[in-house]
């Protein structure tokens, strides 16, 4: 993912609370890229599963 242990610890500790917390611009960009990647992979897996369930050829 590309985050240091300290950054991950900071995000984990702050995410437990209900308050917003700041992130450096490069950390925020990496996190956004990670979320986009996970979303894209999830969509591809769901699409593949649906094609398999319907017995349709994948295009």
Rosetta blueprint (number, residue, H / E / L):
1 X L
2 X L
3 X L
4 X L
5 X H
6 X H
7 X H
8 X H
9 X H
10 X H
11 X H
12 X H
13 X H
14 X H
15 X H
16 X L
17 X L
18 X L
19 X L
20 X L
21 X L
22 X L
23 X L
24 X L
25 X H
26 X H
27 X H
28 X H
29 X H
30 X H
31 X H
32 X H
33 X H
34 X H
35 X H
36 X H
37 X H
38 X H
39 X H
40 X H
41 X H
42 X H
43 X H
44 X H
45 X H
46 X H
47 X H
48 X H
49 X H
50 X H
51 X H
52 X H
53 X H
54 X H
55 X L
56 X L
57 X L
58 X L
59 X L
